[in-house]
Amino acid sequence: MSPSSDPDHNGEADQLEPIERLAVAYAPERVRNAWSSLLAFDHRLSDAAREGRDPIMVQLRLAWWRDRMAEPADRWPKGEPLLAALAPWDGERAALAAIVDGWEARNVGSDGGAALREARIAALLALARIGGETDRAAFDAIARAGAEWLDRAGPAAGPAPRLPRTMRPLVILRGMALLPDHASPALRFLRVLRLGLLGR
């Protein structure tokens, strides 16, 4: 069963959150689709595995995506817009499969989300490779920034690590996640502008 045929699914592709769309807009064009499709993929899996669904149905939906990630992109079914958007990930499908496994472990298993967190960080490193990154120090900085974004570690996270230009969306997502909830709209706007233009 393709998720696009799921009667509970609204629309052909998952809609990114406003801050995600804004962050992706600052990515270099060569990786913009890889960024937007990664975020949309995670949203699609979140919907497939959302609380309240029958565990068997959750596993069936996730299994469909796991099976797709086990196939080369040229064998993917036509007519699923998200699969088409994920074409740049063909060489890094294992990173996407790990996110599928992470969602299953979080919602059907009992690992508390640890596997999903690690899979998301690994996917950020895979995205950097898609963008041509090879520097070990850059990968370390990306992993740290990804963890701080996902953990919303707050001011204790320290100065923002310097990331490659291809990871500018992560700079924005991390920076906005670390803002206090009571931050004013003006402060949020200025933070996005600074992070997007300067990278820190």
N, C-alpha and C positions, 0 to 999 in steps of 0.2 A: 504493500500500500504506500503510494507516494504521499508525503505530508501535504502536498498541494491539493490532494483530494480529500483532506480531512475537513469535514463540515464545520469543525470548531475553529479552523484556521481562517483568519480574516486577511484577505489580500494575497497577492502573489509573492511578495517578499516582505520580510520584516522591516519595519520602519525604525530607523535609528533614533535615539534620544536627541533632543536639540543640541546638547553639548557635544555629542558624538559627531553629529553632522558638521558642526563648526570646527571641531578638531580635525576631521578628515579633510576639510577644505584647505588646511594648511600643509597637507602632505604634498610632496613632489608628485607631479602627474604620473610618473612611472610606477608609483606604489599606491596611488589613491584608491584604485579598485581593490587591491589586496587588503587595504585597511577597511574599507567599507564592507567588503564581503566577509571579513573575519568577524567584525562586530555584528553584522546581520546574522551570521551563522550561529554565534553564541546566543543571540536573542531567540532565534528559531528553536534551538535546543532547549532554552529556558522555558519557552512556551510548551514544547512537547513534553517536558518533564515537570510541569508546574504542579504544585500541591493540589490535591483533590482528584487528580486523575487516577484511574485504576492502574496499579503497578504493572499489570500485564500489558495494558495499552501503552504505557510509558516505554516499556522495554521494546515493544514492537516498533514504535516510532523511532526510537533511538537506534534500533537494529537496522532500520532502513538506511539511515545516514551512515552508520558504521560500514554497511555493505558498500555504499557508494564510495567511501573513502578507501576501500580496499581495491577499487578499480581505477585504472588510468582515466583521465578526464575524457578521452575520446570515446569511452564506452559508457559515459553517463547518459541517462535518459534525457531526451530532448523535452522541452516544454516546462522545465522547472527553472524559473529565472535565477534562483539563488545558486543552483549548480552551475549555470552558465557564468555567473559572476565569480564563482570560485575557481575558474580555469587557471588564474595565475598561481594557484596553490598546488597545481598538479604534482610538482616535485617535492612538496612538503605535506602531502596528504596525511602522513603519519601524525603530524602535529594536530591536525583537525580530528583525526580518529581518537586521539588521546582526550580531546575535549568532550567528545561523545561519551567516552568511558568515564570521564570525570563527572558528567551530569548524571550518569546512571549510578555511580557510586554515591553521589550526594543525595539523590532522591529515592533510590531503591535500596542502596546499601546503608552503611552506618559509619562512613569515614568522616562525617561532619564537613565535607567540602574540601578536604586537604588535597585530594587528587585533582579536583577541578582547578583549584588555585595553581597548582604546579603545572597543569596542562596549559592554562592560560598564559603563564609566564613563558613556557616553552614555545607557545605559538607566537609570542612577541619576538622571540629569538629567531624563529623560522621566518617571520616576516622580514626581519633585518637581513637574513640571508637572501630572501627573494629580492630585496633592494640592493644586493651586492656587497653587504657588509662582511668583512673578514677579520676585523681587529678584535683580539681577545678582550682587551680592556673595554671596548665598546659593548661587547656582549655582557660583561660584568655589570656595567652601568645600566644597561637595558633591563637586566634581571632585577637589579635593585629598584629601579624606578617602577617596574611593573609590580613588584611586591608592595611598594608604598602606595601605589594607586589602588590595588585590590584590597589592601589592608586598611586603607584610609588612616595611615599611621599618625597623622597630625603633625604639629610643629616639631616633635621629637625626631621626625624623619631627617632633619638637617637640610643643608643646601641641596638644591636640585642637581643631580648629576648631569654632566654635559653629554648629550646624546647626538648621534648622527642626524643629519637633516631628514632622512627618511623616517625617523621616529618622532618627528615633531608632534603628531597627534598624541603620542604617549606623554610628551612633556605637558601638553595642555590638560589631558585627562588626569594626570597625577596632580598637577598644580591645583586644579579645580576641586579634586577630591579632598585635598588637604585644607581647603578653606573652611573656616568655621561655618556652621549652619546659619548663623545670624549675619553673615557678611551681606552688605547691601548690594543691590543690583549694580550700582555704579562701580563698586569695588570689583565685582565679578567681571564686569565688562572690561575694566582696565587690566585685570589679571589675564584674561584671555588674550587681549590685544598684545600685552607685553610678552607673554609666553609664545604666542604665535609668531610674532615678528622677531624676537630676540632669542628664543629658545631656552630661556631661564628667567 
